[in-house]
Amino acid sequence: MELFTQNLNDDHRGLIIKLNKVKSLGRVSPEAKEILFSSKQILLSHLRKEDEHLYPVLKKAEEKNENIKKIVDSFSQEMETISKNTITFFNKYEQESQGTDFAADLENLLATLRNRIHKEENILYKMFNEIKSSVS
């Protein structure tokens, strides 16, 4: 496995650990807000890494392989929606002292992120690693 994708996997684990900590707190406390803010920073940093280092490699490979193009396009479209919803969640609960829908919103976010992470690690990152190993 490429060191780069291992780093992305580590970001995933760190993000889920932090969000599970917020879940265990059960409400939007000052501690939870601090954890939410650091989780948001992890996510934004992670997305930047993907945009700067992962997607350019995949975009170049898709020029020669229609299947890669379909996969990358699908992941990109899905990520637009996930990113918008995730940032909305973070912004909402960084501002509110207690949201009535917090537990449900957080559980929904966790389920969405776990699903996306599973697909990234098992499809996108494997494809990236294969491409990188074929050109090395």
RACOR-V676923 format. One record per pair of residues at least 4 apart in sequence whose ideal C-beta (glycine too) atoms are under 8 Angstrom apart, sorted by the first residue. I is the first residue (numbers start at 0). J is the second residue. Records with the same first field share a line. If there is no record, write none. Layout:
I=J + J
This chain:
0=4 + 5 + 124 + 128
1=5 + 127 + 128 + 131 + 132
2=6
3=7 + 48 + 52 + 53 + 127
4=8 + 53 + 120 + 124 + 127 + 128
5=9
6=10 + 48
7=11 + 45 + 48 + 49 + 53 + 119 + 124
8=12 + 120 + 124
9=13
10=14 + 41 + 44 + 45 + 48
11=15 + 45 + 116 + 119 + 120
12=16
13=17 + 41
14=18 + 38 + 41 + 42 + 45 + 112
15=19 + 109 + 112 + 113 + 116
16=20
17=21 + 34 + 37 + 38 + 41
18=22 + 34 + 38 + 105 + 108 + 109 + 112
19=23 + 109
20=24 + 34
21=31 + 34 + 35 + 38 + 105
22=102 + 105 + 106 + 109
24=28 + 30 + 31 + 34
25=102
26=31 + 97 + 101
27=31 + 32 + 35 + 92 + 95 + 96 + 97 + 98 + 101
28=32
29=33
30=34
31=35 + 92
32=36 + 92 + 93
33=37
34=38
35=39 + 89 + 92 + 93
36=40 + 89 + 93
37=41
38=42 + 89
39=43 + 86 + 89 + 93
40=44
41=45
42=46 + 85 + 89
43=47
44=48
45=49
46=50 + 82
47=51
48=52 + 53
49=53 + 54
50=54
51=55
52=56
53=57 + 123 + 124 + 127
54=58 + 71 + 75
55=59
56=60 + 127 + 130 + 131
57=61 + 67 + 71 + 123 + 126 + 127 + 130
58=62 + 71
60=64 + 67 + 130
61=65 + 67 + 68 + 71
63=67
64=68
65=69
66=70
67=71 + 126 + 130
68=72
69=73
70=74 + 122 + 123 + 126
71=75 + 123
72=76
73=77
74=78 + 118 + 119 + 122 + 123
75=79
76=80
77=81 + 115
78=82 + 115
79=83
80=84
81=85 + 111 + 112 + 115
82=86
83=87
84=88 + 108 + 111
85=89 + 108 + 111 + 112
86=90
87=91
88=92 + 104 + 105 + 108
89=93
90=94
91=95 + 98 + 104
92=98 + 101 + 104
97=101
98=104
100=104
101=105
102=106
103=107
104=108
105=109
106=110
107=111
108=112
109=113
110=114
111=115
112=116
113=117
114=118
115=119
116=120
117=121
118=122 + 123
119=123 + 124
120=124 + 125
121=125
122=126
123=127
124=128
125=129
126=130
127=131
128=132
129=133
130=134
131=135
